[in-house]
Amino acid sequence: MVPVSFAPFDFAGQEWAFADARALYWPREQALLVADLHLEKASFYASHGQMLPPYDSRETLERLAMAIRATGARRVFCLGDNFHDSAGIDRMEPHAAGMLAALTRATDWVWVAGNHDPALDAALMGAPGRNTAPLVGGTVVDELSLCGVILRHRARAGETAPELSGHYHPRLRVALKGRRIARPCLVIANDGHLAGRMILPAFGSLTGGMDAGAPEILDAMQPAAAIDALLPTANRLARFPLWRRAA
């Protein structure tokens, strides 16, 4: 197993750490935050004729379990698009379903609903007449505010409070030694004060990504004085400017 790396930084007047280049650890709350797991994405595509290896949920949950162990997190917040579709939990094979059930029992687990989660509450709780997979735990919310920080799936343009979100799967494309590479990254907006907002990269194994400087991301992070991509390098975060307000 590859050890989980940490890159500490400050945000909204608090200490945070970018863990394993995809998750965010919040020491004050002993919480791990991840976005866009998209569990059972491979089985969704397989049901539509595009055959992919059916192990994406296992891989995602194994990496999540490692991050929980490495950080000692007692709480987990999943910031939306948790399953790739509302029937995803029904398609989970027993091993992955057992892993997820164990993780949600071992921690205080909160599912923030995303646009891929229209029936997440019913799926997890087992609606009457629904042929569910083994039930998993956790609480489902549309969004929540914790210690003055808003946790939601999709960044809300015009938001002035500190905010953490996902949805866009940001990736930074950079040139390195003559070749171009793309890596999952944080996108952070600074309003010139202590507030600021962040978009987390997608944590899931088959999630792909959007260029961190795409207009959709920059527009969602307004108002801002500056927007940067943060990429971990050797246990620290390198900052890459994406946008600056005109003087």
N, C-alpha and C positions, 0 to 999 in steps of 0.2 A: 504494500500500500504506500502511496505517496503521502508524506507528511503534510498536514494542513499548514499553510503559511499565513502569516498575519501582517497587516500593514496598518498601523494606528494613525489616526488623524482626528481633528476636531471639527465638529459640526453643531450648529445651534447652541454653542456654549457648553457642549458635552463631549466626552471622549467616546470614540467609536473605533472599530477595527474592521478592515476589509479582509474577510477570512476566505481562504481558498479561491480567491479571485472571482467569486460569484456571490458570496453571502456577506451579510453585514452583522457584526456582533456589537451589542449595546451593553457594555459592562454595568452601567447603572441599573438596568433592568434584568441583568443576567439573561438577555434575550438574543436569539438568533433570528434574523429576518432574511427571508428569501422570496423571490418573485418568479412567477411563470414556470412552475414545475411541469405543466402540460403532461401529467401522467397519462399513460396509455395512448400517446400520440401514434406510436407504431401500429397498435392494433386498430386504431381508427382508420389509418391509411390502408391497412391490410383488408379491412372490411369493404373498402372501395376499390380493391383490385391492385393496389400498389404494395407489394409484399416487402416488408422491412423486418429485420430481426426483432423478435418480440421481447427484448430485454431492456428497453429504455427505462421502464419504471424501476426495475431492480437497480440499474446503474445510478439513477437519480437518487433513489432512497439510500443506497449504500454511501454515496458521497455526502448526503445530508446527515446520516448517522455519524459519519466520521467528523463532520464539522461540529455536531452537537457534543460529541465526546471531547474533541480537542478544545472547545471553548468552555465546556462545563455549563452550557446553557440550560436553564431550567424552564425557559419559555421559548416558544417558536411561533413566529408570525409569518404566515404565507400570504403574500400580497397579491392574490388573485391569479386567475387562469391556472388553477390548481390541477384540474383534470382537463384534458384536451376537449372533451365534450361531456354533456350531462350523463351519458351512459357509460363513461369510462370506468367508473367504479365497478360496474357489473362485469366488465371484461377482464378485470385483474386476475391473473393466475394466482393460485393459493400462496406461493412463496412471497410474491410482492405484497399481496394483501395482508399477509401475516406480518411482514416487516412494517408496513404502514400502521397497522393496529398496535404493534408494540411501541413504535415511536410516539404515537398520539396518547398512549397510556402513560408513558414514562415522563412526559413533559406537559406543561400547561400550553396547549396547542390552540391557536386561533387561525381560522380560515377566513381571509378577507375575500369576498366574492368578486370575481372578474367577469369580463364579457363572455368568457367560455364556460362560466359557471351558473347558468340560469336556474338550474334546479339542484344546486349543491346541497342545500339544507335537507331537502327531501331524500336525496341520494344517500347522504351520510346517516340520517336518522332512520331510514327504512320506511318510506311511505306505505300505507296499507295497500296490499296487492302488488307491491313492487318486488321483483325477484332480485334482491340485492346480494352483493358479495358480502363476506363477513364484515360486520359493522366496524367502523373505525370511530375514534373519539374526536374531540375537539369542539370548539364553538364557532358558529358561522356568523359573521357580521358583514354589513355592507362597507363600513369604514369605522374607524375609531380614533380618538385622541388620547394619547398617553404622555403624561408629563409635558404637555404643551406641543407635542409633535403629532401631526395627523398622519395616520397610516391608511392608505387607500390604494386601489389598483391602478388607476390612471390619473396622472398629474392633471390638476385643474388649473387652466389658465386663469390668471387673476388672483390666485391664492397668495396671501401675504404671510400666512403662518408657516412655521417649519413643516415640511411635508416629505414623506417617503412614499414612493410608488414604484410600479413596474411597467408592464404592458408593452413597452417599445423594444425590449431586448437590445439595448444599445451595445454596439461594438465599435472599437476604435481601429481604424485602418491607418497603419504607419509604414514607412519605408525603413527597412533594417538590413544593412549590409547588402544593398542592391536588390532586395526583394521586398515585396509588399506583404504584410501580414495583417490579420484581423484578430483582435482579442476582445472578450467581454470586458466592459468597463462600467464604472460609475459615471453618471452625468450629474454635475452639481451646479446649481445656480446660486449666485451670491447677490443679494440685494443691497450690498454695501453696509449691512448691519449684521446682527447675530442670527437672523432668521435663516434664510436659505432653504433650498429644496433639493432633493436627490431622487434620481431614477436609478433603480437597481438593474443590473444585467439579469437576463434569464438564467435560472438555475438548472432547468431541465436539460436532458441529454440531447434531445432532437429539436432544439428551439431556434437555431439559426440566429439572425440578428439584423438590426437596422443600423445604418451608419450613424454614429453618435452626433454628427453635425447635420443630420437631415432636418429640413424645415419643420416637419411634424414635431420633432423633439424640441427644437429651439422655440417654436411657437407655444408649446405646452408649458414651457418654463418661464414665460413672461408673467409679470414684470421682473426684470433682472438687470443688474449692472454688468455682470459677467457670467458666462457659462463655460465650464471646463469639463473635460473628460479626465478621470483619474484611473490610472493603470498601475497595478502593483509591480514593482521591480526590486528584487532583493530585499524583501521585508520593509519596503517603504513605497509611498505612492508618488508616481511621477504625474505632473499636471500638464495637460495639453489644452491650450486655449481653443475654444470652439466659436465663441461669439463675444463681442464687446459692444456695449452701448456707445453710440457715437457721441463725441464730446459736444 
